C-alpha cells in the first residue's frame, strides 16, 4: 500500500494486534512496508548505510509506539513521519559530532550512488543528481511532495514545521532543480 490508499481491513486487524504487542503482526506490517521505506530513506539520505541504520531505528520506534497510531492517517504516512523525524534527528546528531570532532561524514560520490541505485533497480537520473545537492531540509519536503504526493499539510505534520515553511522550501527546491536543468541543457 502506498500513499493515497486506505488501510485495508486485514491491515487494520494487524495494526490492532501489533498495538497489543503481537510481534508477528508487527513483523508482517513492517515487512509489507520495508522496501517502500528503504527506497524513501535512500532518496532522502543518499547513503545506503545510513538508510539501513535509520530503517532499523524506525522499526524499533514504530514497534515501541504502535499504541500511538490512531488510524487518523494511513499507516504508511505514520511510518514515513517516523522515518523523516529519525533522519532529521540523525542529521542533528551528526552536526553535533562534527562540531565536537571536526570530522566530515564519508559521503558517496555520484558514481557510487548511480552504481548502487542501478544495482538495486532504483532510478538515479539528472534530477536525482540535482536533488542530491540540496540541503536535507529542502530535499525532504521536495521528495515528500513531488515523489510521494503528500499534501503540504501532511508534510507539515510529518516534519513538525509550519505549512508555509514547507511551501517555501518546496518552492525554493523546485527553483534550484529547474535552474540546474536549464544550465545543463
ChimeraX attribute file (.defattr): number of C-alpha atoms within 10 A of each C-alpha:
attribute: neighborCount
match mode: 1-to-1
recipient: residues
	/A:1	14
	/A:2	13
	/A:3	13
	/A:4	12
	/A:5	10
	/A:6	15
	/A:7	17
	/A:8	11
	/A:9	9
	/A:10	9
	/A:11	17
	/A:12	15
	/A:13	13
	/A:14	19
	/A:15	24
	/A:16	17
	/A:17	16
	/A:18	22
	/A:19	20
	/A:20	13
	/A:21	15
	/A:22	14
	/A:23	13
	/A:24	12
	/A:25	19
	/A:26	22
	/A:27	15
	/A:28	15
	/A:29	18
	/A:30	18
	/A:31	12
	/A:32	14
	/A:33	16
	/A:34	15
	/A:35	11
	/A:36	14
	/A:37	20
	/A:38	17
	/A:39	17
	/A:40	21
	/A:41	23
	/A:42	20
	/A:43	23
	/A:44	23
	/A:45	20
	/A:46	23
	/A:47	18
	/A:48	18
	/A:49	11
	/A:50	15
	/A:51	22
	/A:52	15
	/A:53	12
	/A:54	23
	/A:55	21
	/A:56	13
	/A:57	16
	/A:58	23
	/A:59	19
	/A:60	11
	/A:61	15
	/A:62	20
	/A:63	18
	/A:64	13
	/A:65	12
	/A:66	17
	/A:67	14
	/A:68	10
	/A:69	16
	/A:70	11
	/A:71	12
	/A:72	7
	/A:73	12
	/A:74	19
	/A:75	23
	/A:76	22
	/A:77	17
	/A:78	18
	/A:79	19
	/A:80	22
	/A:81	19
	/A:82	21
	/A:83	27
	/A:84	23
	/A:85	15
	/A:86	17
	/A:87	24
	/A:88	16
	/A:89	13
	/A:90	15
	/A:91	15
	/A:92	12
	/A:93	12
	/A:94	15
	/A:95	16
	/A:96	12
	/A:97	14
	/A:98	13
	/A:99	11
	/A:100	9
	/A:101	9
	/A:102	10
	/A:103	11
	/A:104	11
	/A:105	10
	/A:106	7
	/A:107	11
	/A:108	13
	/A:109	11
	/A:110	14
	/A:111	9
	/A:112	12
	/A:113	19
	/A:114	18
	/A:115	14
	/A:116	17
	/A:117	19
	/A:118	12
	/A:119	9
	/A:120	10
	/A:121	9
	/A:122	14
	/A:123	12
	/A:124	17
	/A:125	11
	/A:126	13
	/A:127	13
	/A:128	16
	/A:129	16
	/A:130	17
	/A:131	24
	/A:132	18
	/A:133	12
	/A:134	16
	/A:135	10
	/A:136	16
	/A:137	16
	/A:138	19
	/A:139	21
	/A:140	26
	/A:141	28
	/A:142	26
	/A:143	18
	/A:144	21
	/A:145	17
	/A:146	12
	/A:147	11
	/A:148	14
	/A:149	14
	/A:150	19
	/A:151	15
	/A:152	19
	/A:153	15
	/A:154	18
	/A:155	25
	/A:156	18
	/A:157	14
	/A:158	21
	/A:159	19
	/A:160	12
	/A:161	12
	/A:162	13
	/A:163	17
	/A:164	12
	/A:165	13
	/A:166	26
	/A:167	19
	/A:168	13
	/A:169	18
	/A:170	23
	/A:171	15
	/A:172	14
	/A:173	23
	/A:174	17
	/A:175	12
	/A:176	16
	/A:177	20
	/A:178	14
	/A:179	12
	/A:180	16
	/A:181	13
	/A:182	9
	/A:183	8
	/A:184	8
	/A:185	5
